[in-house]
Amino acid sequence: MAAFSATTLRQDYEARGFVTPLRACSADDASAALREATGLEGDARFKPHLYLPAINRVARAPAIVAAARACLGGDVFLWSSDVNFKGPHSEAFFSPHQDSTYAGLAPAERCCTVWVALTAADEASGALAFAPASHLRGQRPHVENPADPHNALSKGQRCETTGPWTHARLRPGDMSVHHFHCVHASGANRSPNPRVGLALRFARLDVRQTGAARESVTVLGAAAPDGFDVEPALPPDPSEDDLARGRAAHAAALAAERENYFPAGGAYR
């Protein structure tokens, strides 16, 4: 896939609220990240780039960071990452929602999600689907149904939308980028293969956290955003000490995120 034009990418992103598909990283890098991602559950699914080298390499891939910068119109930091896993013939689904709803980042218009396919994704396997131009209406009300065992969202949140939907058909190493206000969803995996993706949440340097707990972020350039702690950078060939620092940073980061995301108690699925 040819290199994208930053100007065209931003125009498409601002008009539709998403862009897809784009090339994110090599198939080999996606495969290495998939090996690390397989089996992650609960808190381990979140911010794995802090302590898993292959996932960290994908999170920092030049094409991914460049796409986030182009869509958001400035330098960015990595607020969070999470592994999305649907097993073969899984009933798990993600109801229609906006990433802005519980993130506590403001302004949400300066935040985006890059979704990197670690396995192939299409309608049969439960690929991401976007409601075009849905971001233009801003934040929508959501209702919660955490009791639904098949909804992969921890709060079971849902917002109303009529579509139509555009599916992100991705090869391993491809990505989509969507606005934090873009309504998106994904269905059950009807295929005999797992569907695995790495979601990377980027924000511009002028974005602030509104939650009570001070969170930490990964800095990608020379400048760091105000109001956040800076997470240690995992080097390309990490030592045991580097990995230990990453695991400690991960534990601290998830403690702060839980305080902001689950103020009344709860846990990630």
N, C-alpha and C positions, 0 to 999 in steps of 0.2 A: 504494500500500500504506500502510495507516494506521501512525502512529507506534506503536512498541512500548511495552509496559509493562515497566519495568526489573525489577520484582518477578517478573512472569510469565516474562520472558525468562530470568532466573537460575534459576527453578524448573525450566523445561524443559531448560536447559543442564545443570544438576546431575543431572537424572533420566536424560536420554538421552545426554549427552556432546556434543550439537550442537544448533543451532537453524538452521532454514532454511524458507522464504526470508525475507529482510529486505531493505528498500530501503537501499542504501548511498550512492548518489550519482546525479546526473542522467545520462540517456543521453548527453548532450553531453559531460559530463566523462569518461564511460567511453570514448566514441569518441576523444576527444583523447588519453587515456592509451593506447588501443590503437594509435594512430599512432606514439607514442613506443616502445611495446613491440615492435612488429613488427620482426623482424630481429635482436633482441638474442640473443646467444649467450654461452656460457661465463660468465666472471666478470661480464660486462655484464648478465646476467639478475638478478644479486643486488644488493640495495640500490640499485636505480635511482632511488629517491625522493631520493637525495642529489644527483643532477645532472640529472634530467629533470623539468621544472616540472609537466607535467600529471599525471604519476604521483605526484609529491609532493603535489599538490592532492587527489588521491583518497586517498592514505595518511592525510591529515589531515582528511578529511571528518568533520564533526561527528557524523553518524549512526554512522559506523564506530567512532570513538573512544568514543562513548556506549555502543554495544553491547559493546565490549571491557570497559569499566568495569563495566557491569551484570553481565556474565557472571563476571568475576573478583572483583567485590565491592570495588573500590577504584580509586585512581588508577593509571594504567598508563604505560609507556614502549614505544616501538617498537624492538624488538630487531633485526628484519631484515625484508626484503621480497624477493620473487622473482617473476619472470614465468614462468608455466607455459604453454607453447605446444605445441599439437598441430596439425599441418598437415592439410589435407583428405585423407581416406582414409589416415590415418597409422596405423601399427601400434604407435606408442608407447603405453605404458601405465605406470601407477604401481601396483606390487604392494601388497598390504595391509601397512600399517606404522603406526607411531606417531611423531609429530613429536618426542616426547621423547627418542628413542633416542640421537641424537648431538648434540642441541642443547647439552648441558652447562649447562643452566639448572636451578636448584634453589630451591625445590621446583617440580617440573614441574606440579603441580596448580594453580599460580597463573599458568599460561601458556596462551594460546589462539592459534589461527590464524583470521584472518578472510580468507575467500576471496572476492574480488570478481570477478564475471563482466564481462569486457570485450567478450565476444561471448556469444551465447546458448549455454546448456549444457543438454543432456538426455542420455538414455541413448545415443542414436545417436551423439552427438558425443564421448562419453567423459566425462560429468559425474562429479563427485565422488560417491562412495557411502560411507555411514557404517554401521558396525555398532552399532546402538543399545545403550547401556549398557555398551559394551565398555571404557569408561574406568574402570569400577568395579573392575576386576581389577588396575589399576595397570600397571607396566611389564612387558612380555612379552619373552621372548627372541626375537632376530631372527637369521636366517641371511643371509649375503651372497652375491650372485652378480653381481659387477660385469662379467662377461663377456657378459651378455645384452644384445644390441645394441638391443633394443626397450624395455627397462626404463628409464624416464626418471629413476629415482633413481640418483644417482651411485655408490652402493655396491651397488645392486641388492638392497637389504635387503627382507626379507619376514618377517612373523610369521603364525602360524597363527590362523585364525578360521573359524567355521562360518557367520557371518552370523546372521540375514538382513540384507539391505542396504536402506538408504533412500537413494535418489538425490536429489541437489540439483538440481532443475530451475530454472534461473535465467535471467532476462532480462539484457541488458546494463545494468549499474548495480545489480543485485541482489547480495546476499552471503549466505554461510553463515558460521557461527562454530562451531569445534569445539575441544574440550579437547585438550591435548597428549598425553593417554593414549588418546584415542578412535582406534580402529582404522579406517582409511579407505583407499580405493583408487580407481582410475579405469581404465576400459577404453580400448581403441583408439577412434579417431575414424572411424566408418563413414560420416560425412556428407561432402558436397562442400564444406563450409565449415570454416575454421579454428576451433579452440576455444582461446580465450586467457583466462587469468585472472591476477589479481594476488593473491598470497598475502602477507598481512601478519601478522607474528608479534609479538604483544603480551605483555607480562609486567607483573605488579604491581610496585610500587616496592620490595617486600621480597624480590624474587627476586635471586639471586646467580649469577655465572658460576663454573663449576668448572674450566674449562679452564686450561691453562698460560699461554696468551697473554691479555693484557688486551684486551678488545674494546670497541667504541664503540657507542653507542645514540643514538637520537633522542628527546629529551625533549619531552613534549607539554604539560606544565603548568609550574608554578612550581618543583616539586621534582624533583631528579635522583636516580637510584638510586646507591647506593654500589658501588664496585668496577668502574665502567665509565668510559670517557672519553665526553665529550659531543660529538656530531657537530654541525657548523654547520647552522643552519636555512636552507633555501633559501626566500627571500621569494617572494611571489606573482608579482612581475614582476622576475625576477633579472637582474642586470647580467652582463657577461662575467666580471668579478671574482668574483661570487657563484658562477657556474657553474664557474669554475676552482677555487674553494675546495671546491665539492661534488665535483668529479672527484678532487681530491687526497684528500679525506676518504674517498671510495669506494675508492681504491687502498689506503689504509692499513687500512681496515676489512676488505677482502677478504684482505689479507695476514695479519691476525690470525685471521680465520675459517678460512683454509686451514690455519694452524698447529694450530688446535684440531680441525678436522674431518678433516684428512688428516695426522695426525702421522707416518705412514710414507710420505708422498708421495701424490700424486694430484691430480685437478682436477675441477671441476664440469663436468657435461655441458651 
